[in-house]
């Protein structure tokens, strides 16, 4: 740590660096969850979904490499220290995916589009940020706690896929995790068209690296700092609300990884949009579209709190430590998004 920076400022810078990478990947690499799902279901292309799979594989390899070197204690992460609730993952994931389809973006995608001048995304960011805190600590918090109370893991076995495999087989945890990461990478690269798209591969790797830098940096500060800061990586649900609160009350609240991450994505996306020549101011001309985006963002925010993460939080950060919740939540998000897209595109028609 640098003497002239506090622990909070240092982790904010770590989040900022990773966020910059994610913002550039969104604008220059077209890395987008909803876009990947829409391409797969309606565009006849699996390329952007394979980008997601490759990013997950890289993040898994990187995270378990850190674990093997003692540079990360995965049990300190949120995703492996909280008891897994299957119903929360499924319901929250479905809500998030459906809300994402209605609004046209997830939290990460909305920040990236805002960096390109899309003022509609500003509304999504604000509404989603507020709705996450409504469910996390506001009026809906008692109901959410009653239905889906987030309790710390009390057993010695964390809710991780590889942790269960390691316990059953007696094989080393880190080796199993790294091997699983390579299997995921190979699966992503099994498509010849994707293997030839060097730009897509590059930006997928960048996204995976961004997640790993979050774990490595925050764990270092957790061990060596004085403020007992949590071990975190990127997510864009509750961090949106945290960033809004910091913007309003910065003199009363310390900087955090979350604030740095959100600002980093916005700045990275802004720079990326300038590089591509895509920056332009856009606004919503249709009140019905704005209404749909507001409703979708509100559903997304609540869903993310229930599921304990968003497309990045569960789909990448939780996946990187192979939490049991990650594949279940991501599949639920996919299904929810598919339902929402079908409603928007086909109107739930029963016949073709």
N, C-alpha and C positions, 0 to 999 in steps of 0.2 A: 504493500500500500504506500501511496505517496503521502508525505507528511502534511501537505497543504490541502489534502482532500479528506473529508469525513468518510466513514464507511458507506453511508447512504449515497453520497455523491459518487463514490467509486463504483458501486453496483449500478447506479443510474447510467454511468458512462459505459459500463459493460453491456447493459441493456440497449443503450443507444447504438453501439457498434453492431450488435446483432440485428437490431431493428433496421439499421441502414441497409444491411445485406438483404433482409426480407423485403424491404420496400423496393430495392433495385430489382430483385427477382420478380416481384409482382409486375412492374412496369416494363422491364427489359426482357424478362423470361416468360411473361404471361402466366405466372404461377398463380392459380386461382382455384379454389375448391368448387364453387358452383359452376364455373366454366368447365372444369374437368368432368363433373357429373353431367352437365348438359351436352357436352361433346360426346360422351359415351352413350347417352340415351337417345339423343336426337341428331347428333352430327356424324355418327358412324366412325368416330375416331377415339382411340384409347390413349393417344399420346400424352395428353395432359394428366390423365389419371396415372399413367406410368411414371410421370414426373413425381407425383405424390408418393408412389410406392418406392421409387429410387431415393427420394429425400428421406423417407422413413428408414430405409435400409442403411443409408449413410449415418443417420442420427443414432441408430442402434449400435452400429459398429463403433462410432466415436464415443458414445456414452459408456459402453461396456469396456472399451479400452481405458477410459478414465478410471472405471471401477477396478480394473486389473492392476492399475498403477497406484491405487490408493488416493486418487485425485477426486473421487466422488463416492460418497456414501449414499447409495440410491435409496436407502430406507429413510433418509432425511427429507426426501422429496414429498410433496403433497400427495402425489398419485400412489405412493407405496406406503404412506403413513396413515392414511384414512381407510377405514373399513369400506370394502366395495359393496355397493347396493345395486344388484342387477336391475331392479325396477327403475331406479333413478337414472341409470345409464340409458335404458331403453326409452323411457318417457321423456327425459330431458333431451336425448338425442333426436327423437322424433319431433319434438317441439322446435329445437334449434334448426333442424333441416327444413322443416316446413316454413318457419319464419324467414330463413335465409332465402328460400325460393320466392316468397312474397316480396321481400325487400330488394332482392336482386343482388345481394352481397352478404358475406359474413362480416364480422367485425374487422378482421384483417383486410379483407377486400375493400371495405368501405373506407378505411384509412388510406389505402393505396389509391383508390379513385379520387378521394379528396385531395391527395397530393397532386393529382392531374387536373385539378380545377373543378371537379364535379361537386357542386354545392348541394345536390340531392343527398350525397353521401354524408355531408355534414349533419343533416337531420338524422340519418341512420346512426351515426356515431353518438350523437347526443341522446337519442331515445334509448338506444341499447345500453349506453353507459348508465343512464338513470335507472332503467328497468332492472339491471343486474343488482344495483344497490337496494332497490325496492324489495327484491327477493332475498338478498344477502343480509341486509341489516335494517330494512324498512318495514312497512306495514305487512308485507307478505312473509317476512322472516319467521314469525311464530308458526304459521301454517306449514312452511317449508321444513322447519325444524321438527314439527310434529310428524310429518309424513316421511321425511328423508333426513333424519338427524345424522350429521357427519361426525362419526365417532373415531377416535384414534384406534389404530390397530393394537390389540392387546396380546395377540399371540406372537410367537417368535417368527412365524412365517408371513412375510409381507404378501399382499395381494398381487403377486407378479407371476406371469406365465413361466418364465425361466426359473424363478425361485421354486416353483412346484416341481418342475422337471429336475432341477438340481437335487432337490430333496429326495425324489423318487429314485434317481439313478446314481446319486453320489458323485456325479461329475462336477467339475469346477464351474461355478456360476458364470464368471467372466468369459471363459472359453465357450460355454454354451451360448451366451448372449452374442458374442462376436460371430459365432458360426451362424446363428439365426439371422443376424444382420446380412451376412454374405448370401444366405439363401434368398432373402428378400431382394437384394440387389440383383442377383442372377435372374429372379422372376421378372423384375422390371425390365431388364435388358434382353429378355428372351425374344422380343419383337425386333425384327430386322430394321423396320422403318425407324423405330425409336433409336436404335444403336447408331443410325446415320445422322441423327439430329444432334450435333455436338453442342449447339446452344442450349437445347432442352436439358441435356445431360449436365452441362456445366451449371446451370442455374438450379437444378435439382440438388446437386452437390453443395452449392452455396447455401441453400435453405437448410440442409442437414447440418452443415457446419455451424450455422447461426444458432441452432438449438443446442449444439454441444458447447459452444462458447458460453452460453447462458449458464449451463450446469457447472462448467469448470470455473468460471469467474465468481459466481455467487457462492459456490462451495468454498473457494479459497477465502473469500471474505468472511464466510460463516465460521471457518476455523480460526482465522487469524485476526479478525476484527474484534471490536469491543462492544458492538451493539446487538449481538445475537440475531443477526438478520437471517431470514429463511433461505433455504436452498431452492432456487427457482429457475425456470427458463421461460420461454415466450408463450404467452396466451393473450387473447384479445377479447375477453368478456368483462370480468371484474376490473382488469387494468384500465378499461375505458372509463369506468366510473371513478376509479382512483385518480386518473389523470384529470378528470373534470374537477374533482375535489381539490387536488393540488393546485390547479389553475386558479381556483377561487380563494383558497386559503393557504397559499404557499408559505407564508411567513409562520404558519402554525404547524405545518406538516413537513417532514423531511422528504427530500427526493427519494425515489425508489427505482428499482429495476423496472417496474411496470411503466412508470412515467417515461423513463429513458427509452424503453422499447417502443411505446406508442409514438413518441416524438421521432424516434429513429425511422420507423416505417414511413411516417408522413414525409420526412425530409428525403429519405431515399427514393420514395415514389415521385416526389417533386423533381428531384435531380434526374431520375429516369425518364420522366415525361418530357423534360427539356431536351435530353439527349435524343429521344425519339422524335421530337418535334410534335408531340401529342398534347401539350398543355393547352387547354382552352377552358374558359369559364362556361359551365353548363348549369341550368336550373330546371326545375320541374314546371312544365306548362299545364299539366293535367292534374286537377285536384284529386281525381280518383287514384292516379298513380301515387301521389304523395300520401294519401290515406293508406293505401296498401303498403307502402314502405314503412310508415309509422307503425302500423299494426304488426308487420313482420319483424321489425326491429325490437318491439316490445316483447313479442313471443320469444325471439332469439335470446334476449337478455335473461329472461326467467328460465328458459330451457337450459342455458349454459350453466346457471347456478345449480340447477337440479342435477345436471349431468356432471358437474364439477369440471367443466372445461368446454372449449369450443373446438372448431376445426383444427386450430393450431394447438391449443392446450391439450386436448385429448388426441387429436389426429397426428400430432408430431411429438410434442413434449412427453406426454404420457406413453406414447408408442415407443419413444426412444429408450425408455427403461422397461419396456415390455410389460406394462401394467395390464392386468386382466381387463380393466375397464376400457382400455383404448380401442381394441377391435370391435367390442360390443357397441360402444358409443358411436364410433365412426360408421359402423353399418347402420345404426339407427338414424344417424344424420343423413346418410345416403338415401334411406327409404323415405324419410320425411321430406327431403328435397325432391325426390322423384314424385311423391304425391303432390307437392306444391307446384312443381313444373307441369305435371299433367293437368292440374286444375287451370293453370294459366294458359297453357298452350292448347289443350284439347277440350277443356271444360268438362272433364269426367265423362266423355262420351263412351257409351258402352259398345258402339259399333264403329268400325273404321270407315 
